[in-house]
Every structure is written in structure tokens, then in C-alpha cells.
Amino acid sequence: MKAVLIFTFLATASLIFGQSEKDRTSLGTNPNYDNELAKRMGADDYGMKNYFMVILKTGANTSADKALVAESFKGHMTNINRLVADGKLVVAGPFGKNEKNYRGIFILNNLKTQEEATQLLQTDPAVKNGLLDYEIFPWYGSAALPEYLPFSDKIWKSKP
């Protein structure tokens, strides 16, 4: 009887402790999990979090006033930099020419509601002046997305 108990204990221990990293990963546990980082990034158990994705598109104002357009888009770029510094914007960039008149995207961070996202977009002079319009979508993505920003700041030679 004692031998059966010892055998059972050893067999169970080898199953638990004898798993390779691949086996543990396939069972759903991550050997690289960093609880502190996950909390700081606002990650759920899947390493994900909620964002708002904004599709910027051509607005109703098709003004030929070059000064208004130039000032609005200069303010647009200043606003983008402010939102990044405030931790509210993690991705921004233009689209190439397309038939839908989509101009670019924003991925907004650390907002609870779509209303907050709408209010934040109203701080953009190009949006305020009707040169850009937008559509907002809830988006579920990697909570690590903001981690690329420090690297992004090290690879540009010229400011747009």
C-alpha cells in the first residue's frame, strides 16, 4: 500500500513539475507573465484592453481659405502631440488616397465612454473647423500597444 502511495505521488509530481514550457503555454499559462506590467498597462487576463478607434474622414468644410486650412492642420498636429503626452492617443497616422475619403486613424487610450472620445476629438482644430469628420468604434486590442511610443520617438529625423 505504501508503495502505491509513493508511486502515485511521484507520478503526479512528474506530471506537474515535469511539464515543458511548451506544455505550460498550451495549457493557457504564460511563463513570461508580468503581473506588475499587466496592471500598469490596464490589461485584462488576456493581455487586452478597450480602446476607441477613430476613422478620420474628409469633413463638410471644403474651404479654399488656405490660411484657415494651414492653421487648422498645424493645430491638428499640435493636438496630436498633446494627446500623446496626456496618454490619450497611442496611434495616429494618415491613409493614402482612397475612394471613401478616409484621411487617417486615431486609437484613443484611457477613455471610458464614446462620449469622452467625442469630446476629445472636439479639441482638434481640423475637426472643430469641419475640415475633418470622424467615426468612432470601440476596439479591443493589446494592452501593450502604448509601449511602442518611446521607441517611436527615437526613430524620426524630421517632424511633420
C-alpha positions as CSV (number, residue, x, y, z in Angstrom):
1,M,0.0,0.0,0.0
2,K,2.8,2.4,0.9
3,A,4.5,1.6,-2.4
4,V,1.3,2.5,-4.3
5,L,1.0,5.9,-2.5
6,I,4.6,6.7,-3.2
7,F,4.2,5.7,-6.9
8,T,1.0,7.9,-7.1
9,F,2.8,10.8,-5.5
10,L,5.8,10.5,-7.8
11,A,3.7,10.1,-10.9
12,T,1.6,13.2,-10.0
13,A,4.7,15.3,-9.2
14,S,6.3,14.3,-12.5
15,L,3.1,15.4,-14.4
16,I,3.0,18.7,-12.6
17,F,6.7,19.6,-12.4
18,G,7.9,17.8,-15.5
19,Q,5.9,19.9,-17.9
20,S,7.9,21.7,-20.5
21,E,7.4,25.5,-21.2
22,K,5.5,24.5,-24.3
23,D,3.2,22.3,-22.3
24,R,2.5,25.1,-19.8
25,T,1.9,27.6,-22.5
26,S,-0.5,25.2,-24.3
27,L,-2.4,24.8,-21.0
28,G,-3.1,28.6,-21.0
29,T,-0.4,29.8,-18.6
30,N,2.2,32.3,-19.7
31,P,5.7,31.7,-18.3
32,N,6.6,35.3,-19.2
33,Y,3.6,36.9,-17.4
34,D,4.5,40.1,-15.6
35,N,1.7,41.0,-13.2
36,E,3.0,44.4,-12.4
37,L,3.3,45.4,-16.0
38,A,-0.1,44.0,-16.8
39,K,-1.6,46.1,-14.0
40,R,0.2,49.2,-15.1
41,M,-0.9,48.8,-18.7
42,G,-4.6,48.1,-17.7
43,A,-4.5,44.6,-19.2
44,D,-7.2,42.0,-18.6
45,D,-6.4,38.3,-18.2
46,Y,-5.8,38.1,-21.9
47,G,-3.4,41.0,-22.1
48,M,-6.0,43.1,-23.8
49,K,-7.9,46.3,-23.1
50,N,-10.6,48.6,-24.6
51,Y,-9.7,51.5,-26.8
52,F,-11.6,53.7,-29.2
53,M,-10.6,53.6,-32.9
54,V,-11.4,56.7,-34.8
55,I,-11.5,56.9,-38.6
56,L,-10.9,60.4,-39.7
57,K,-12.5,61.4,-42.9
58,T,-12.9,64.5,-45.1
59,G,-15.2,67.0,-43.4
60,A,-18.1,69.0,-44.8
61,N,-15.9,72.2,-44.9
62,T,-14.2,72.3,-48.3
63,S,-13.0,75.9,-47.8
64,A,-10.5,77.3,-50.2
65,D,-9.2,79.6,-47.4
66,K,-5.6,78.5,-47.4
67,A,-4.8,80.3,-44.1
68,L,-7.7,78.5,-42.3
69,V,-6.7,75.1,-43.7
70,A,-3.0,75.6,-42.8
71,E,-3.7,76.9,-39.3
72,S,-6.2,74.1,-38.7
73,F,-3.8,71.3,-39.7
74,K,-1.0,72.9,-37.8
75,G,-3.3,72.8,-34.8
76,H,-4.2,69.2,-35.7
77,M,-0.6,68.2,-35.4
78,T,-0.1,70.1,-32.1
79,N,-3.2,68.5,-30.7
80,I,-2.0,65.0,-31.7
81,N,1.3,65.6,-29.7
82,R,-0.7,66.9,-26.7
83,L,-2.9,63.9,-26.7
84,V,0.1,61.5,-26.9
85,A,1.7,63.4,-24.0
86,D,-1.5,63.1,-22.0
87,G,-1.7,59.3,-22.6
88,K,-4.9,59.6,-24.6
89,L,-3.6,58.8,-28.0
90,V,-1.5,55.8,-28.9
91,V,-1.7,55.6,-32.7
92,A,-2.2,58.3,-35.3
93,G,-1.5,58.3,-39.0
94,P,-2.8,59.2,-42.4
95,F,-4.2,56.9,-45.1
96,G,-3.2,57.0,-48.7
97,K,-5.7,58.4,-51.2
98,N,-8.9,56.3,-51.3
99,E,-12.4,56.5,-52.7
100,K,-14.0,56.6,-49.2
101,N,-12.3,59.9,-48.3
102,Y,-10.9,58.3,-45.2
103,R,-8.0,60.5,-44.1
104,G,-6.4,58.7,-41.2
105,I,-6.8,56.9,-37.9
106,F,-6.5,57.6,-34.2
107,I,-6.5,54.9,-31.4
108,L,-7.6,56.6,-28.3
109,N,-6.5,55.3,-24.9
110,N,-7.6,55.6,-21.3
111,L,-11.2,56.7,-22.0
112,K,-14.2,55.1,-20.5
113,T,-17.0,56.2,-22.9
114,Q,-17.6,57.1,-26.5
115,E,-18.8,60.5,-25.3
116,E,-15.4,61.1,-23.8
117,A,-13.8,60.3,-27.2
118,T,-16.2,62.7,-28.9
119,Q,-15.3,65.5,-26.5
120,L,-11.6,64.8,-27.0
121,L,-12.0,65.0,-30.8
122,Q,-13.6,68.4,-30.5
123,T,-10.2,69.7,-29.2
124,D,-8.8,69.2,-32.7
125,P,-8.9,72.4,-34.8
126,A,-9.3,70.5,-38.0
127,V,-12.4,68.7,-36.6
128,K,-13.7,71.9,-35.0
129,N,-13.4,73.8,-38.3
130,G,-15.2,71.0,-40.2
131,L,-12.2,70.1,-42.3
132,L,-12.1,66.6,-40.8
133,D,-15.1,64.5,-39.6
134,Y,-14.9,61.1,-37.9
135,E,-16.4,57.8,-37.0
136,I,-15.7,56.2,-33.6
137,F,-15.6,52.5,-32.9
138,P,-14.9,50.6,-29.7
139,W,-11.8,48.4,-30.2
140,Y,-10.4,45.6,-28.1
141,G,-6.6,45.3,-28.6
142,S,-3.3,44.5,-26.9
143,A,-2.8,46.5,-23.7
144,A,0.9,46.7,-24.6
145,L,0.2,49.0,-27.6
146,P,1.3,52.2,-25.8
147,E,4.7,50.6,-25.1
148,Y,5.8,51.3,-28.7
149,L,5.6,55.1,-28.2
150,P,9.0,55.6,-26.5
151,F,10.7,53.8,-29.4
152,S,8.7,55.8,-31.9
153,D,10.1,59.0,-30.6
154,K,13.7,57.7,-31.2
155,I,13.3,56.9,-34.9
156,W,12.1,60.1,-36.7
157,K,14.6,62.6,-38.2
158,S,12.2,65.3,-39.2
159,K,9.0,66.5,-37.5
160,P,6.0,66.5,-39.9
